[in-house]
Amino acid sequence: MKLSPRMAYSIIGCLSVGSSFASGLFRKSEFWDPSEIQSIQTFWSEPGRYTISSTNKHAVQLTVAGSQWLWDYNKKRGKGKVAPGTVAPPINTQEEVWEAWIEAKIARDRYLASVAAAALNKPASKILPAAPDPGFPPQDMVDLFGAPPVFAAVVIPNQYQIKFDNGTVTYQDHVAMRPRYAYYRFDHGTNSGGTRISEVPEEELNGLLENAGINKSEQKVFKAISLLEGGFDSVNTYDTGFVSVGFIQFASLKEGGHSLGETLLQYKKEDPENFKNDFSKYGINVTTDGLLVALDIERGEERVGPAANSQIILDKRLIATFQQAGKSAPYRQVQLKAAKRIYWPMSDKIAPIVNGKPMPGVLSDVIKTEAGQCVFLDRKVNTGSIGTINDCLTEISKVKNIKNLSEFAKYEALVIRCMWYRFNPAGKTDLSQPEPCEMITAVLEKYGRNKDTNKK
């Protein structure tokens, strides 16, 4: 069954895509004059521009409530942001009991949801392996983290087709999630990996990188990390990034600005004509302080910051605009410049404790190789910081007689082994590597890397 955009809004608009929607700012546009709004509405109202249809296929999906509970569970245990695809291991007998119950509960919920989905689908879909009821959750776990919700439910994804003059993009909501993914927030969000950086012609990519002021060595590091993120035209609106786009996944976060807003603002200031062609003519803009602006196309009203997040998550034409812009050479250039300015970590300040006193400096005092740069670029892109390197260096100083920051550089291989996040660059022949060094057991054990592999 196909739905018109207006009918879809009447259905989907009743569903929450985040608490920010209700608190967002609704007002007449300050970023498009009436004729521009009419032009945007006319473009998007043309037949075939925006089609929404049900897949009519019932599927098993992680619940938003379950994902949020898992995030709270990790955070309150002091695990913070664990690397995607990993589960923080239990550290004592109490946590082992909790983990066993959680795993059993997730398996049970997914099994029951698969039974329900199979009964609704014609022909019947696959039923997951039977899982016993784990019973009531451990009371001490409930006391600390609250009662766990249902972790899996039956959903019917919708499909969205958005047609531009030079091509069509297709999305599906209720994106399939790992059973323990802790960052899923918007069931009507969507995603697309776009064209991977590795598929961009090398001559074209190298030209973009050079024009962005990224030297040959830095290019290798950015290329390595982009493989963990996406292409210039990748988009994601289902997780804690709210609206995340581009080869390094610039995100708007809760406030509706952050690195994505900063990147758009740079584009608008440096190249207003191409910004208009890539964004504002389709309903996307940015404030002078870097907040997203999204046009409610049906009403002709703007949404700013948090409300822009919600509008972009709701209206797939708007997120498709980012994917369409990702094909534009000027916008690709802006992404690269922004990535270097926002995320390159080598000037970030550090201050390990040595002999009871802080020893201030910058990351480049300690990290000298491309492999090390990969570790901290990865951390900064995915978590917003370079992580606990101060703690790592402090632990090294307890064992070794460190007198100045440059001496830590001798232990860069150890730092890499302790601090790598989503992948371990040690031994990668296309990246410069530090000299082998003593692997201090006490430091490795603190980071759980005494038996290191490429997978956590």
C-alpha positions in Angstrom: 0.0 0.0 0.0 1.4 3.4 -1.0 0.8 6.4 1.2 0.8 10.1 0.2 3.3 12.3 2.1 0.3 14.1 3.7 -1.4 10.9 4.8 1.9 9.6 6.1 2.4 12.7 8.2 -1.0 12.3 9.8 0.1 8.8 10.9 3.7 9.2 11.6 3.4 12.7 13.0 1.4 11.3 15.9 4.4 9.2 16.9 7.3 10.7 18.8 10.7 10.9 17.2 12.2 12.2 20.3 11.4 14.5 23.2 13.0 17.4 21.3 10.0 17.5 18.9 7.6 18.9 21.5 10.1 21.4 22.9 11.2 22.6 19.4 10.8 26.1 18.1 8.0 26.5 15.6 7.8 29.9 13.8 7.5 31.5 10.4 10.6 31.2 8.2 13.5 33.7 8.6 15.7 31.7 6.1 13.5 31.5 3.0 11.3 34.3 1.6 7.7 33.3 0.5 8.7 32.8 -3.1 11.5 30.4 -2.1 9.2 28.5 0.2 6.7 28.2 -2.6 9.5 27.0 -5.0 10.5 24.3 -2.5 6.9 23.1 -2.0 6.3 23.1 -5.7 9.4 21.0 -6.3 8.5 18.4 -3.7 4.9 18.2 -4.6 5.6 17.1 -8.2 4.3 13.6 -8.9 6.8 10.8 -7.9 9.1 13.1 -5.9 8.2 11.5 -2.5 6.5 8.1 -2.1 5.9 6.3 1.1 4.8 2.6 1.2 4.5 -0.2 3.7 6.7 -3.2 3.2 3.8 -5.3 4.6 6.5 -7.5 6.2 6.6 -8.0 10.0 10.1 -8.1 11.4 11.8 -8.5 14.8 13.5 -5.3 16.0 15.3 -4.0 19.1 13.0 -1.6 21.0 14.1 2.0 21.6 13.3 1.6 25.3 15.4 -1.6 25.5 18.3 0.2 23.8 18.0 3.2 26.2 18.0 0.8 29.2 21.2 -0.9 27.9 22.9 2.5 27.6 21.9 3.5 31.1 23.1 0.1 32.4 26.5 0.6 30.8 26.8 4.2 31.9 25.9 3.6 35.5 28.4 0.7 35.7 31.1 3.2 34.6 31.5 1.7 31.1 30.6 4.9 29.3 30.6 4.6 25.5 31.8 1.2 24.6 32.9 0.5 21.0 30.0 -0.3 18.6 29.5 -4.0 18.2 31.0 -4.8 21.6 29.6 -5.6 25.0 31.4 -4.5 28.2 32.4 -7.7 30.0 31.3 -8.3 33.6 34.0 -7.5 36.2 32.7 -9.5 39.1 30.3 -12.3 40.1 27.4 -9.9 40.6 27.7 -8.5 37.1 28.1 -12.1 35.7 24.6 -12.8 37.1 23.2 -9.7 35.6 24.7 -10.4 32.2 23.4 -13.9 32.2 19.9 -12.7 32.9 20.1 -9.9 30.3 21.3 -12.3 27.6 18.5 -14.8 28.4 15.9 -12.0 28.5 16.9 -10.6 25.1 16.9 -14.1 23.6 13.5 -14.8 25.1 12.0 -11.5 23.8 13.5 -12.0 20.3 12.1 -15.5 20.2 8.6 -14.5 21.2 8.7 -11.6 18.7 9.8 -14.0 15.9 6.9 -16.3 16.7 4.5 -13.4 16.5 6.0 -12.2 13.2 5.9 -15.6 11.7 2.2 -15.9 12.4 1.5 -12.5 10.8 3.7 -13.0 7.7 2.5 -14.9 4.6 4.5 -17.0 3.9 5.6 -17.4 7.5 9.0 -16.0 8.3 11.8 -17.8 10.2 11.3 -18.4 13.9 14.4 -17.9 16.1 15.6 -20.7 18.3 13.4 -21.3 21.3 14.6 -19.5 24.5 13.3 -20.2 28.0 11.8 -17.6 30.2 14.6 -16.2 32.5 12.1 -15.3 35.2 12.2 -12.2 37.3 15.3 -10.0 37.0 17.8 -9.9 39.8 16.5 -7.5 42.4 19.9 -5.8 42.9 20.0 -5.0 39.2 16.5 -3.6 39.2 17.4 -1.4 42.3 20.4 0.1 40.4 19.1 0.4 36.9 15.3 0.1 37.0 13.1 -2.7 35.7 14.3 -3.8 32.2 11.7 -3.2 29.4 10.9 -5.6 26.6 14.0 -5.7 24.4 12.4 -6.9 21.1 9.1 -6.2 19.3 7.4 -6.8 16.0 7.5 -3.9 13.6 6.4 -3.2 10.0 9.0 -1.1 8.2 8.0 1.6 5.8 9.9 2.3 2.5 10.5 5.8 1.3 11.5 6.8 -2.3 12.8 10.3 -2.9 13.4 11.5 -6.5 15.8 14.2 -7.4 16.4 15.4 -11.0 19.5 13.3 -11.3 18.6 10.2 -9.4 16.5 8.5 -6.7 17.3 7.4 -3.2 15.4 4.8 -1.2 15.2 4.3 2.5 13.6 2.0 5.0 12.8 2.9 8.7 12.9 0.4 11.6 16.6 -0.2 10.7 17.8 -3.7 11.8 19.8 -3.4 15.0 22.1 -5.7 16.8 20.3 -7.2 19.8 22.4 -5.2 22.3 22.9 -2.0 20.4 22.8 0.8 23.1 22.5 3.8 20.9 19.2 3.2 19.0 16.8 6.1 19.6 14.4 6.7 16.7 12.5 3.8 15.2 11.4 6.0 12.2 15.0 6.9 11.5 16.8 5.6 8.6 20.3 5.2 7.1 22.3 4.7 4.0 26.0 4.0 3.6 26.3 5.8 0.3 29.4 5.4 -1.8 32.3 4.3 0.4 35.5 6.5 0.3 37.4 3.5 -1.1 35.1 3.5 -4.1 35.9 7.2 -5.0 38.4 7.3 -7.8 41.8 7.7 -6.2 42.9 10.7 -8.3 39.7 12.5 -7.4 39.9 11.7 -3.7 43.6 12.7 -3.5 42.8 16.0 -5.2 40.1 16.7 -2.7 42.3 15.8 0.2 45.2 18.0 -1.0 42.9 21.0 -1.6 41.6 20.6 2.0 45.1 21.0 3.3 45.5 17.3 4.4 49.1 16.1 3.7 50.0 12.7 2.3 50.6 11.2 5.8 47.4 12.6 7.2 45.5 11.3 4.1 46.4 7.7 5.0 45.0 8.2 8.5 41.8 9.8 7.3 41.3 7.1 4.7 41.7 4.4 7.4 39.2 5.9 9.7 36.7 6.7 7.0 36.4 2.9 6.4 34.8 2.8 9.8 32.3 5.6 9.1 30.9 6.0 5.6 31.0 7.9 2.4 30.6 11.6 1.6 26.9 10.8 1.0 26.2 8.5 3.9 23.4 9.4 6.3 22.0 8.1 9.6 19.0 9.3 11.6 18.3 6.4 14.0 20.8 6.8 16.9 22.2 9.1 19.5 23.9 11.3 16.9 20.4 12.4 15.9 21.3 13.5 12.3 24.7 12.1 11.2 26.1 12.5 7.7 29.2 12.3 5.7 32.5 10.4 5.5 33.3 11.1 9.1 29.7 11.1 10.3 29.3 14.8 11.3 26.5 14.7 13.9 23.9 17.3 15.1 23.4 15.7 18.5 20.6 16.7 20.9 21.0 20.5 20.4 20.6 20.2 16.6 24.0 21.7 15.7 27.4 20.3 16.8 29.8 19.3 14.1 27.2 19.0 11.4 25.9 22.5 12.1 29.4 23.8 12.1 30.2 22.1 8.8 27.1 23.5 7.1 27.8 27.0 8.5 31.3 26.8 7.0 29.9 25.8 3.7 27.3 28.6 3.7 29.9 31.3 4.6 32.6 30.1 2.1 30.4 29.1 -0.9 26.8 30.5 -0.5 25.8 29.8 -4.1 26.7 26.1 -3.9 25.2 25.9 -0.4 21.9 27.1 -1.9 22.1 24.6 -4.7 22.9 21.7 -2.4 20.8 22.5 0.6 18.6 25.6 1.0 16.7 25.0 -2.3 15.5 21.7 -0.9 14.6 22.8 2.6 17.8 22.7 4.7 19.6 25.7 6.2 21.7 26.7 9.2 21.7 29.6 11.7 24.6 32.0 12.2 25.5 30.1 15.4 25.5 26.7 13.7 22.1 25.2 14.5 20.3 23.2 11.8 17.2 24.7 10.2 14.7 22.4 8.5 11.6 23.5 6.6 8.4 21.8 7.4 7.5 21.5 3.8 3.8 20.9 4.3 3.3 23.9 6.5 6.0 26.2 5.1 7.4 26.8 8.6 11.0 26.4 9.8 12.2 24.2 12.6 15.4 25.2 14.4 17.9 23.1 16.4 16.2 20.2 18.3 13.0 20.7 16.3 15.1 20.6 13.0 16.5 17.2 14.2 12.9 15.9 14.6 11.8 17.3 11.2 14.7 15.7 9.4 14.1 12.4 11.1 10.5 12.5 10.2 10.6 13.8 6.6 12.9 11.6 4.5 13.1 14.3 1.8 15.3 16.3 4.1 17.8 13.6 5.0 17.9 12.7 1.3 19.0 16.2 0.7 22.2 15.5 2.7 22.8 12.3 0.7 22.2 14.2 -2.6 24.7 16.9 -1.5 27.3 14.3 -0.8 27.7 13.8 -4.5 28.7 17.5 -4.9 32.5 18.2 -5.1 32.2 21.5 -3.2 30.4 19.9 -0.3 32.9 17.0 -0.2 35.7 19.6 0.0 33.9 21.3 2.9 33.6 17.9 4.7 37.3 17.3 4.5 38.2 20.7 5.7 35.8 20.4 8.6 37.1 17.0 9.5 40.7 18.2 9.7 39.7 21.3 11.8 37.3 19.6 14.2 38.7 16.1 14.6 42.5 16.0 14.0 43.7 15.2 17.5 47.4 15.9 17.5 47.1 19.3 19.1 44.8 18.1 21.8 46.2 18.8 25.3 47.4 16.1 27.6 48.6 16.2 31.2 49.6 12.8 32.7 50.5 12.7 36.4 54.2 12.1 36.8 55.7 11.9 40.3 52.5 13.4 41.7 52.4 16.4 39.4 50.7 17.1 36.0 53.1 17.1 33.0 51.3 19.2 30.4 51.8 19.0 26.7 50.0 18.0 23.5 49.3 14.6 22.0 52.0 15.0 19.3 54.6 15.0 22.1 53.8 11.3 22.6 52.3 10.0 19.4 54.6 10.1 16.4 53.3 7.5 13.9 50.3 7.1 11.6 49.2 4.1 13.5 49.0 6.1 16.7 47.3 9.0 14.9 44.6 6.5 13.7 43.9 5.4 17.3 43.1 8.9 18.5 41.4 10.2 15.3 39.1 7.2 15.7 38.4 8.0 19.3 37.8 11.7 18.7 35.5 11.0 15.7 33.4 8.4 17.5 33.4 9.6 21.1 34.3 13.3 20.9 37.6 13.0 22.8 41.0 11.3 22.7 40.0 9.2 25.7 41.9 8.2 28.8 45.4 8.6 27.4 46.4 10.6 30.5 45.6 7.6 32.7 47.5 5.3 30.4 50.6 7.5 30.5 50.3 7.9 34.2 50.3 4.1 34.6 53.5 3.9 32.5 55.2 6.6 34.6 54.5 4.5 37.7 56.7 1.8 36.3 59.3 3.8 34.3 61.3 6.8 35.4 59.8 9.3 33.1 61.4 12.8 33.2 59.7 14.5 30.3 56.9 13.9 27.8 59.1 12.9 24.9 60.2 9.8 26.8 56.6 8.5 26.6 57.1 8.3 22.8 59.3 5.2 23.4 56.1 3.5 24.6 53.9 4.4 21.8 53.4 0.8 20.8 52.1 0.1 24.3 49.8 3.1 24.2 48.3 1.9 20.9 47.7 -1.5 22.3 45.9 -0.1 25.3 44.0 2.7 23.7 42.8 1.4 20.3 39.0 1.7 20.0 37.2 0.3 17.0 40.2 -1.4 15.3 43.8 -2.1 16.1 46.2 -0.4 13.6 49.2 -2.2 14.9 51.0 -4.0 12.1 49.1 -2.4 9.3 51.8 -2.1 6.6 50.2 1.0 4.9 50.7 3.0 8.1 53.9 4.0 9.8 54.4 2.1 13.0 56.3 2.7 16.3 59.3 0.7 17.3 58.6 -2.3 19.5 58.7 -1.6 23.2 58.3 -3.4 26.5 54.7 -4.4 27.0 54.2 -3.5 30.7 51.9 -6.1 32.2 50.4 -3.9 34.8 49.4 -1.3 32.2 48.0 -4.0 29.8 45.9 -5.6 32.6 44.4 -2.2 33.5 43.1 -1.9 30.0 42.2 -5.6 29.6 44.7 -5.9 26.7 47.1 -8.4 28.1 45.7 -10.8 25.5 45.2 -8.4 22.7 43.4 -9.2 19.4 41.8 -7.1 16.7 38.4 -7.8 18.3 37.2 -6.9 21.7 
